[in-house]
Amino acid sequence: MAAVVGSKGLRTPVVVTLETLAVATCYYVSAQLGLLRELVVEGAVVTPIWPPTGVSVACLLLLGLRCWPGIALGAFFVILSLTSLTPSALCVLAGNTAAPVVGYLLLRRAGFRTDLARLRDGLALVFLGAFTAMLIGATTGAGTLLATDRIEQSGFWAVWLAWWVGDAMGVLIVTPVLLLLSRIRLPLPLSRWKEALGLAVIACCLVPLAAHSSVSLLFLVYPLLIWAALRFQLAGSLLCALFASVMTTVAATDRVGPFERLSRIEVMMKLQAFNGAMALTALILSAVITEQIYTRRSVERACQELVEVLEHLTAGEAADGRAPLEDRGPGPRE
């Protein structure tokens, strides 16, 4: 019995340690993927999309606040891979850890649900988890660069904006995809696999063409996004938005297609405006459609239950020897 009690006592620390290491690994790997595509703004290197913020918020929503040490550990190793450990680097680490934690607390206070089936959940993720919470990381990071004379005072707001938008895009694009993947159960429903395959083929052909064409054709992504949201709700729209964002980011960092003759600031502004508008459209549109579908199903279920109750009452009256109301003759005349 003592051995059993001891094993149960050790289970929680072991599980927490493994979760911490797993979160740190996911953070580090996603950071290396984000660093593959960089933009230079006022002498500071920023990423158009910073996936670790999305990974951090998703882990906090799925595992709870106990996984924040994994976020801090992952940010620590990312900083070590880029620079030496200095007081300014520790400030950036603190900001990168605090931003997703604050986002998680704001979302939990707002009653956020990870299925993103309500419009209020999509709006909460946009305005609380992304736009509001990521102000912490951007302010800490840009402020640290300014305090250590790595950027000029005139370039502070440009760096701050690029940092904030990159962190916010990580939440808007990566977090919903991870929440969606966590809810997948096998076997997958294949009722519309032909349409899904057709949509995927068209997206794989049209999105790279729009992102790399010298003619500005990025607007062609939106019909695909609407199609995916209408037919496949959150899964379709988010995967379509993720693919389009990656392709557009590659084109922007390579300075090809619609980004060819633009300055670095213009590239950053055009790319972030496109990614932001696309992520907002995918998230909110799919949330609205999903909410309407759930509402319709609830009404249909309520109508079915009402029909069953009426049939039960009618059967009960017949059993009592009374004819149903529609079979009764006219009452006695006065």
Salt bridges, closest charged atoms under 4 A:
GLU19 OE1 - ARG66 NE 2.80
ASP115 OD1 - ARG113 NE 3.73
ASP121 OD1 - ARG118 NH2 2.78
GLU195 OE2 - ARG231 NE 2.87
ASP254 OD1 - ARG37 NH1 2.63
ASP320 OD2 - ARG322 NH2 3.68
